[in-house]
Each structure stands twice: as structure tokens, then as C-alpha cells.
């Protein structure tokens, strides 16, 4: 891909981000609560999560699909849960999640764990990884916010570890522009179920 193509992908990604974010802002608040509950139920029923000792996840903010119930359900199920801490260079450190009381306000409106940092390589210890996103293609091309933080983190995840992007149903299967540094995911997790993408293995619901 030459530099001209990179510019085209950046413009196309920006347009798709605007479209998805506008649609998220139009979603009713009560629909968000229902979706959060459904996400928790689907995730806990997925074999990759059921058999996991450690789950890497994240704390949702703003219009993102809600992960609060999911995080608490994972802890209640006896899972070790690690969530990211954004570093000044936009890489991701990790720390343990131990309930809402373990979180504090951080930069960019984020909520991050206040406990000891585990290092950027802690994501390697996860048996399954759940990541945020705005859309995903049938081939597993994930559209993020554009900072590149998760592409750097996902490059550290061992081959064969299930990685799922958490989305609304209508954000799955879209045409997502790509750049050379983008890291594909294997699954999409929505309130309706787990969708296996071309870059992953068959999902067990």
C-alpha cells in the first residue's frame, strides 16, 4: 500500500467513525442498559470465557456498549480480570479490576484501575481478550478510535488466544478500511451472541 492509499484509508476510517458514533448517540438509554445485560450473559456463556482463568477486558465509557455488568459478572465467576491503563505514549499498561471501587478517573474521560500496574506484557497472560471498537468487517478488520493503542496491545497477544471486539449487532459485518499496522480480531461479541470472523476459529455459543 503506498502513501496515497494510506491517506484514503484514513479519510474512509474517519467517515465510518463519524457514522457509527452518530448512530450510537441516537440509541435510547434504556436500550443501552438492556444491551449491557445481554452482553454479560452472552460473554459468560461463551466457552472461551467459561474456561478462562484470566480475561483481559476494558471499562466502557460514553456511548460504548456497557461493560460494567460484564466486568462484575466475570469477577463473580472467579475470573482474574485485567483492564487497560492508557500510557502517555498511547500504549496500554494493565491492572487488575476488583469492582467499581477499584477504579478512578483518568485522562480523556476514562476510568482506570488504581491498583498496581502489571506492565504492557500482562495482556499475554490473558486466556481471552475483549476489546472496544466501533465496527468490524467479516474478515475481522476492527475499526477503533484511531489512536493505535489496541493495535499495539493486540500485537502482543499470543497466537491462538481468542480476541473479541464488543459491539452492537449492526456494527458487525461492515466494510472497514485498513492500514498496514491494523491487527485483526477473531470474534465479535454482541448482545445477540458471539460471531466468528474469518480471522478466527468457529465460535462456541
ChimeraX commands (.cxc) that place a marker at each C-alpha (Angstrom):
marker #1 position 0.00,0.00,0.00 radius 0.5
marker #1 position 1.51,3.37,-0.98 radius 0.5
marker #1 position 1.21,6.66,0.90 radius 0.5
marker #1 position -1.75,7.76,-1.23 radius 0.5
marker #1 position -3.67,4.62,-0.24 radius 0.5
marker #1 position -2.88,5.25,3.44 radius 0.5
marker #1 position -4.41,8.70,3.15 radius 0.5
marker #1 position -7.51,7.28,1.50 radius 0.5
marker #1 position -7.90,4.73,4.30 radius 0.5
marker #1 position -7.55,7.45,6.95 radius 0.5
marker #1 position -10.30,9.52,5.33 radius 0.5
marker #1 position -12.58,6.50,4.94 radius 0.5
marker #1 position -11.99,5.44,8.55 radius 0.5
marker #1 position -12.87,8.93,9.76 radius 0.5
marker #1 position -16.13,8.91,7.82 radius 0.5
marker #1 position -17.10,5.49,9.19 radius 0.5
marker #1 position -16.24,6.56,12.75 radius 0.5
marker #1 position -18.48,9.61,12.42 radius 0.5
marker #1 position -21.31,7.43,11.10 radius 0.5
marker #1 position -21.07,4.85,13.90 radius 0.5
marker #1 position -20.67,7.43,16.66 radius 0.5
marker #1 position -23.70,9.36,15.41 radius 0.5
marker #1 position -25.76,6.15,15.44 radius 0.5
marker #1 position -24.60,5.37,18.99 radius 0.5
marker #1 position -25.66,8.79,20.21 radius 0.5
marker #1 position -29.17,8.14,18.88 radius 0.5
marker #1 position -29.60,4.90,20.84 radius 0.5
marker #1 position -32.11,5.15,23.73 radius 0.5
marker #1 position -30.61,4.94,27.23 radius 0.5
marker #1 position -32.83,2.03,28.22 radius 0.5
marker #1 position -31.65,0.09,25.17 radius 0.5
marker #1 position -28.08,0.54,26.42 radius 0.5
marker #1 position -28.93,-1.00,29.78 radius 0.5
marker #1 position -30.61,-3.97,28.11 radius 0.5
marker #1 position -27.66,-4.46,25.79 radius 0.5
marker #1 position -25.20,-4.36,28.71 radius 0.5
marker #1 position -27.14,-7.09,30.49 radius 0.5
marker #1 position -27.28,-9.18,27.32 radius 0.5
marker #1 position -23.53,-8.74,26.75 radius 0.5
marker #1 position -22.76,-10.07,30.22 radius 0.5
marker #1 position -25.00,-13.09,29.67 radius 0.5
marker #1 position -23.55,-13.89,26.24 radius 0.5
marker #1 position -19.95,-13.49,27.40 radius 0.5
marker #1 position -20.37,-15.74,30.43 radius 0.5
marker #1 position -21.92,-18.37,28.19 radius 0.5
marker #1 position -19.08,-18.35,25.66 radius 0.5
marker #1 position -16.76,-21.34,26.04 radius 0.5
marker #1 position -13.66,-19.15,25.61 radius 0.5
marker #1 position -14.70,-17.10,28.65 radius 0.5
marker #1 position -16.12,-20.01,30.66 radius 0.5
marker #1 position -12.79,-21.84,30.50 radius 0.5
marker #1 position -10.62,-18.75,31.02 radius 0.5
marker #1 position -8.70,-18.10,34.22 radius 0.5
marker #1 position -7.70,-14.58,33.15 radius 0.5
marker #1 position -9.79,-12.25,30.98 radius 0.5
marker #1 position -8.42,-9.02,29.56 radius 0.5
marker #1 position -11.32,-6.60,29.15 radius 0.5
marker #1 position -11.94,-2.84,29.44 radius 0.5
marker #1 position -14.07,-0.28,31.25 radius 0.5
marker #1 position -16.63,1.21,28.86 radius 0.5
marker #1 position -17.22,4.96,28.73 radius 0.5
marker #1 position -19.66,7.24,26.96 radius 0.5
marker #1 position -21.67,5.64,24.17 radius 0.5
marker #1 position -19.66,2.39,24.13 radius 0.5
marker #1 position -21.58,-0.84,24.75 radius 0.5
marker #1 position -21.67,-1.10,28.54 radius 0.5
marker #1 position -19.18,-3.47,30.15 radius 0.5
marker #1 position -19.84,-2.71,33.84 radius 0.5
marker #1 position -22.17,-5.66,34.38 radius 0.5
marker #1 position -19.86,-7.89,32.36 radius 0.5
marker #1 position -16.79,-7.00,34.42 radius 0.5
marker #1 position -18.60,-7.62,37.69 radius 0.5
marker #1 position -20.02,-10.90,36.38 radius 0.5
marker #1 position -16.53,-12.05,35.41 radius 0.5
marker #1 position -15.20,-11.28,38.89 radius 0.5
marker #1 position -18.20,-13.02,40.49 radius 0.5
marker #1 position -17.46,-16.07,38.35 radius 0.5
marker #1 position -13.97,-16.24,39.84 radius 0.5
marker #1 position -12.07,-14.86,36.85 radius 0.5
marker #1 position -8.95,-12.74,37.16 radius 0.5
marker #1 position -9.84,-9.62,35.19 radius 0.5
marker #1 position -7.29,-7.13,33.88 radius 0.5
marker #1 position -8.19,-3.84,32.25 radius 0.5
marker #1 position -6.03,-1.24,30.48 radius 0.5
marker #1 position -4.31,1.88,31.71 radius 0.5
marker #1 position -3.52,4.38,28.94 radius 0.5
marker #1 position 0.12,5.48,28.98 radius 0.5
marker #1 position 1.43,8.84,27.82 radius 0.5
marker #1 position 2.76,7.29,24.58 radius 0.5
marker #1 position -0.70,5.76,23.91 radius 0.5
marker #1 position 0.45,2.22,24.69 radius 0.5
marker #1 position -1.55,0.18,27.20 radius 0.5
marker #1 position -0.41,-0.93,30.64 radius 0.5
marker #1 position -2.73,-3.24,32.60 radius 0.5
marker #1 position -4.02,-3.57,36.16 radius 0.5
marker #1 position -6.46,-5.85,37.98 radius 0.5
marker #1 position -10.17,-4.99,38.12 radius 0.5
marker #1 position -11.73,-5.69,41.52 radius 0.5
marker #1 position -15.10,-3.97,41.25 radius 0.5
marker #1 position -16.21,-0.37,40.64 radius 0.5
marker #1 position -14.43,0.77,43.80 radius 0.5
marker #1 position -11.09,-0.18,42.26 radius 0.5
marker #1 position -11.47,2.46,39.54 radius 0.5
marker #1 position -10.55,6.12,39.45 radius 0.5
marker #1 position -10.98,8.98,36.98 radius 0.5
marker #1 position -8.20,9.27,34.41 radius 0.5
marker #1 position -7.38,11.34,31.34 radius 0.5
marker #1 position -9.73,11.59,28.35 radius 0.5
marker #1 position -12.75,10.78,30.50 radius 0.5
marker #1 position -11.54,7.23,31.12 radius 0.5
marker #1 position -11.97,5.15,34.26 radius 0.5
marker #1 position -8.88,3.15,35.14 radius 0.5
marker #1 position -7.88,0.80,37.98 radius 0.5
marker #1 position -5.92,2.43,40.78 radius 0.5
marker #1 position -4.04,-0.72,41.81 radius 0.5
marker #1 position -0.50,-1.82,40.93 radius 0.5
marker #1 position 0.47,-1.72,37.26 radius 0.5
marker #1 position 1.23,-5.08,35.69 radius 0.5
marker #1 position 3.18,-3.92,32.61 radius 0.5
marker #1 position 2.37,-3.79,28.92 radius 0.5
marker #1 position 3.08,-7.50,28.52 radius 0.5
marker #1 position 0.38,-8.50,31.04 radius 0.5
marker #1 position -2.05,-8.95,28.17 radius 0.5
marker #1 position -0.02,-12.02,27.21 radius 0.5
marker #1 position -1.34,-13.75,30.35 radius 0.5
marker #1 position -4.98,-13.48,29.29 radius 0.5
marker #1 position -6.82,-16.58,28.10 radius 0.5
marker #1 position -9.33,-14.42,26.20 radius 0.5
marker #1 position -9.21,-10.72,25.26 radius 0.5
marker #1 position -12.25,-8.43,24.92 radius 0.5
marker #1 position -11.58,-5.10,23.22 radius 0.5
marker #1 position -13.59,-1.99,22.34 radius 0.5
marker #1 position -14.29,-0.88,18.80 radius 0.5
marker #1 position -16.71,0.91,16.53 radius 0.5
marker #1 position -17.16,-1.69,13.78 radius 0.5
marker #1 position -15.70,-4.89,12.42 radius 0.5
marker #1 position -15.62,-6.44,8.95 radius 0.5
marker #1 position -16.46,-10.07,8.10 radius 0.5
marker #1 position -12.68,-10.66,7.92 radius 0.5
marker #1 position -12.07,-9.30,11.42 radius 0.5
marker #1 position -10.79,-5.85,10.45 radius 0.5
marker #1 position -11.58,-3.73,13.53 radius 0.5
marker #1 position -12.30,-0.01,13.50 radius 0.5
marker #1 position -11.03,1.68,16.64 radius 0.5
marker #1 position -10.81,5.30,17.75 radius 0.5
marker #1 position -7.66,5.93,15.76 radius 0.5
marker #1 position -5.04,6.14,18.50 radius 0.5
marker #1 position -3.44,2.77,17.72 radius 0.5
marker #1 position -3.33,1.71,21.38 radius 0.5
marker #1 position -5.11,-1.58,20.87 radius 0.5
marker #1 position -3.20,-2.47,17.71 radius 0.5
marker #1 position -0.02,-2.26,19.80 radius 0.5
marker #1 position -1.55,-4.32,22.61 radius 0.5
marker #1 position -3.05,-6.96,20.32 radius 0.5
marker #1 position 0.30,-7.46,18.61 radius 0.5
marker #1 position 1.47,-8.89,21.96 radius 0.5
marker #1 position -1.38,-11.41,22.31 radius 0.5
marker #1 position -0.14,-14.96,21.71 radius 0.5
marker #1 position -1.38,-16.71,18.58 radius 0.5
marker #1 position -4.46,-18.79,19.28 radius 0.5
marker #1 position -5.79,-16.59,22.10 radius 0.5
marker #1 position -9.42,-15.66,21.30 radius 0.5
marker #1 position -9.85,-11.91,20.76 radius 0.5
marker #1 position -13.36,-10.44,20.52 radius 0.5
marker #1 position -14.44,-6.87,19.79 radius 0.5
marker #1 position -17.53,-5.79,21.77 radius 0.5
marker #1 position -20.14,-4.15,19.54 radius 0.5
marker #1 position -23.80,-3.62,18.77 radius 0.5
marker #1 position -25.29,-6.09,16.29 radius 0.5
marker #1 position -25.49,-3.56,13.45 radius 0.5
marker #1 position -21.79,-2.70,13.79 radius 0.5
marker #1 position -20.72,-6.22,12.76 radius 0.5
marker #1 position -20.03,-7.09,9.12 radius 0.5
marker #1 position -19.31,-3.57,7.85 radius 0.5
marker #1 position -16.66,-2.67,5.28 radius 0.5
marker #1 position -13.78,-1.41,7.42 radius 0.5
marker #1 position -10.81,0.32,5.72 radius 0.5
marker #1 position -7.41,-0.92,6.87 radius 0.5
marker #1 position -3.86,0.30,7.34 radius 0.5
marker #1 position -0.74,-1.90,7.44 radius 0.5
marker #1 position -0.45,-1.67,11.24 radius 0.5
marker #1 position -4.03,-2.81,11.93 radius 0.5
marker #1 position -4.44,-6.08,13.84 radius 0.5
marker #1 position -7.50,-8.19,13.01 radius 0.5
marker #1 position -9.68,-9.87,15.62 radius 0.5
marker #1 position -11.25,-13.30,15.53 radius 0.5
marker #1 position -14.68,-12.66,17.02 radius 0.5
marker #1 position -17.38,-10.08,17.62 radius 0.5
marker #1 position -19.30,-10.15,20.91 radius 0.5
marker #1 position -22.76,-8.58,20.84 radius 0.5
marker #1 position -25.91,-8.84,22.90 radius 0.5
marker #1 position -27.18,-11.43,20.43 radius 0.5
marker #1 position -24.21,-13.79,20.56 radius 0.5
marker #1 position -20.62,-14.42,19.50 radius 0.5
marker #1 position -19.87,-14.05,15.80 radius 0.5
marker #1 position -16.83,-15.88,14.40 radius 0.5
marker #1 position -14.97,-13.78,11.84 radius 0.5
marker #1 position -12.77,-15.03,9.04 radius 0.5
marker #1 position -9.59,-14.40,11.04 radius 0.5
marker #1 position -10.80,-16.58,13.92 radius 0.5
marker #1 position -11.94,-20.12,14.60 radius 0.5
marker #1 position -15.59,-21.22,14.95 radius 0.5
marker #1 position -17.32,-19.70,17.96 radius 0.5
marker #1 position -18.99,-21.75,20.64 radius 0.5
marker #1 position -22.11,-20.05,21.93 radius 0.5
marker link #1:1,2 radius 0.2
marker link #1:2,3 radius 0.2
marker link #1:3,4 radius 0.2
marker link #1:4,5 radius 0.2
marker link #1:5,6 radius 0.2
marker link #1:6,7 radius 0.2
marker link #1:7,8 radius 0.2
marker link #1:8,9 radius 0.2
marker link #1:9,10 radius 0.2
marker link #1:10,11 radius 0.2
marker link #1:11,12 radius 0.2
marker link #1:12,13 radius 0.2
marker link #1:13,14 radius 0.2
marker link #1:14,15 radius 0.2
marker link #1:15,16 radius 0.2
marker link #1:16,17 radius 0.2
marker link #1:17,18 radius 0.2
marker link #1:18,19 radius 0.2
marker link #1:19,20 radius 0.2
marker link #1:20,21 radius 0.2
marker link #1:21,22 radius 0.2
marker link #1:22,23 radius 0.2
marker link #1:23,24 radius 0.2
marker link #1:24,25 radius 0.2
marker link #1:25,26 radius 0.2
marker link #1:26,27 radius 0.2
marker link #1:27,28 radius 0.2
marker link #1:28,29 radius 0.2
marker link #1:29,30 radius 0.2
marker link #1:30,31 radius 0.2
marker link #1:31,32 radius 0.2
marker link #1:32,33 radius 0.2
marker link #1:33,34 radius 0.2
marker link #1:34,35 radius 0.2
marker link #1:35,36 radius 0.2
marker link #1:36,37 radius 0.2
marker link #1:37,38 radius 0.2
marker link #1:38,39 radius 0.2
marker link #1:39,40 radius 0.2
marker link #1:40,41 radius 0.2
marker link #1:41,42 radius 0.2
marker link #1:42,43 radius 0.2
marker link #1:43,44 radius 0.2
marker link #1:44,45 radius 0.2
marker link #1:45,46 radius 0.2
marker link #1:46,47 radius 0.2
marker link #1:47,48 radius 0.2
marker link #1:48,49 radius 0.2
marker link #1:49,50 radius 0.2
marker link #1:50,51 radius 0.2
marker link #1:51,52 radius 0.2
marker link #1:52,53 radius 0.2
marker link #1:53,54 radius 0.2
marker link #1:54,55 radius 0.2
marker link #1:55,56 radius 0.2
marker link #1:56,57 radius 0.2
marker link #1:57,58 radius 0.2
marker link #1:58,59 radius 0.2
marker link #1:59,60 radius 0.2
marker link #1:60,61 radius 0.2
marker link #1:61,62 radius 0.2
marker link #1:62,63 radius 0.2
marker link #1:63,64 radius 0.2
marker link #1:64,65 radius 0.2
marker link #1:65,66 radius 0.2
marker link #1:66,67 radius 0.2
marker link #1:67,68 radius 0.2
marker link #1:68,69 radius 0.2
marker link #1:69,70 radius 0.2
marker link #1:70,71 radius 0.2
marker link #1:71,72 radius 0.2
marker link #1:72,73 radius 0.2
marker link #1:73,74 radius 0.2
marker link #1:74,75 radius 0.2
marker link #1:75,76 radius 0.2
marker link #1:76,77 radius 0.2
marker link #1:77,78 radius 0.2
marker link #1:78,79 radius 0.2
marker link #1:79,80 radius 0.2
marker link #1:80,81 radius 0.2
marker link #1:81,82 radius 0.2
marker link #1:82,83 radius 0.2
marker link #1:83,84 radius 0.2
marker link #1:84,85 radius 0.2
marker link #1:85,86 radius 0.2
marker link #1:86,87 radius 0.2
marker link #1:87,88 radius 0.2
marker link #1:88,89 radius 0.2
marker link #1:89,90 radius 0.2
marker link #1:90,91 radius 0.2
marker link #1:91,92 radius 0.2
marker link #1:92,93 radius 0.2
marker link #1:93,94 radius 0.2
marker link #1:94,95 radius 0.2
marker link #1:95,96 radius 0.2
marker link #1:96,97 radius 0.2
marker link #1:97,98 radius 0.2
marker link #1:98,99 radius 0.2
marker link #1:99,100 radius 0.2
marker link #1:100,101 radius 0.2
marker link #1:101,102 radius 0.2
marker link #1:102,103 radius 0.2
marker link #1:103,104 radius 0.2
marker link #1:104,105 radius 0.2
marker link #1:105,106 radius 0.2
marker link #1:106,107 radius 0.2
marker link #1:107,108 radius 0.2
marker link #1:108,109 radius 0.2
marker link #1:109,110 radius 0.2
marker link #1:110,111 radius 0.2
marker link #1:111,112 radius 0.2
marker link #1:112,113 radius 0.2
marker link #1:113,114 radius 0.2
marker link #1:114,115 radius 0.2
marker link #1:115,116 radius 0.2
marker link #1:116,117 radius 0.2
marker link #1:117,118 radius 0.2
marker link #1:118,119 radius 0.2
marker link #1:119,120 radius 0.2
marker link #1:120,121 radius 0.2
marker link #1:121,122 radius 0.2
marker link #1:122,123 radius 0.2
marker link #1:123,124 radius 0.2
marker link #1:124,125 radius 0.2
marker link #1:125,126 radius 0.2
marker link #1:126,127 radius 0.2
marker link #1:127,128 radius 0.2
marker link #1:128,129 radius 0.2
marker link #1:129,130 radius 0.2
marker link #1:130,131 radius 0.2
marker link #1:131,132 radius 0.2
marker link #1:132,133 radius 0.2
marker link #1:133,134 radius 0.2
marker link #1:134,135 radius 0.2
marker link #1:135,136 radius 0.2
marker link #1:136,137 radius 0.2
marker link #1:137,138 radius 0.2
marker link #1:138,139 radius 0.2
marker link #1:139,140 radius 0.2
marker link #1:140,141 radius 0.2
marker link #1:141,142 radius 0.2
marker link #1:142,143 radius 0.2
marker link #1:143,144 radius 0.2
marker link #1:144,145 radius 0.2
marker link #1:145,146 radius 0.2
marker link #1:146,147 radius 0.2
marker link #1:147,148 radius 0.2
marker link #1:148,149 radius 0.2
marker link #1:149,150 radius 0.2
marker link #1:150,151 radius 0.2
marker link #1:151,152 radius 0.2
marker link #1:152,153 radius 0.2
marker link #1:153,154 radius 0.2
marker link #1:154,155 radius 0.2
marker link #1:155,156 radius 0.2
marker link #1:156,157 radius 0.2
marker link #1:157,158 radius 0.2
marker link #1:158,159 radius 0.2
marker link #1:159,160 radius 0.2
marker link #1:160,161 radius 0.2
marker link #1:161,162 radius 0.2
marker link #1:162,163 radius 0.2
marker link #1:163,164 radius 0.2
marker link #1:164,165 radius 0.2
marker link #1:165,166 radius 0.2
marker link #1:166,167 radius 0.2
marker link #1:167,168 radius 0.2
marker link #1:168,169 radius 0.2
marker link #1:169,170 radius 0.2
marker link #1:170,171 radius 0.2
marker link #1:171,172 radius 0.2
marker link #1:172,173 radius 0.2
marker link #1:173,174 radius 0.2
marker link #1:174,175 radius 0.2
marker link #1:175,176 radius 0.2
marker link #1:176,177 radius 0.2
marker link #1:177,178 radius 0.2
marker link #1:178,179 radius 0.2
marker link #1:179,180 radius 0.2
marker link #1:180,181 radius 0.2
marker link #1:181,182 radius 0.2
marker link #1:182,183 radius 0.2
marker link #1:183,184 radius 0.2
marker link #1:184,185 radius 0.2
marker link #1:185,186 radius 0.2
marker link #1:186,187 radius 0.2
marker link #1:187,188 radius 0.2
marker link #1:188,189 radius 0.2
marker link #1:189,190 radius 0.2
marker link #1:190,191 radius 0.2
marker link #1:191,192 radius 0.2
marker link #1:192,193 radius 0.2
marker link #1:193,194 radius 0.2
marker link #1:194,195 radius 0.2
marker link #1:195,196 radius 0.2
marker link #1:196,197 radius 0.2
marker link #1:197,198 radius 0.2
marker link #1:198,199 radius 0.2
marker link #1:199,200 radius 0.2
marker link #1:200,201 radius 0.2
marker link #1:201,202 radius 0.2
marker link #1:202,203 radius 0.2
marker link #1:203,204 radius 0.2
marker link #1:204,205 radius 0.2
view
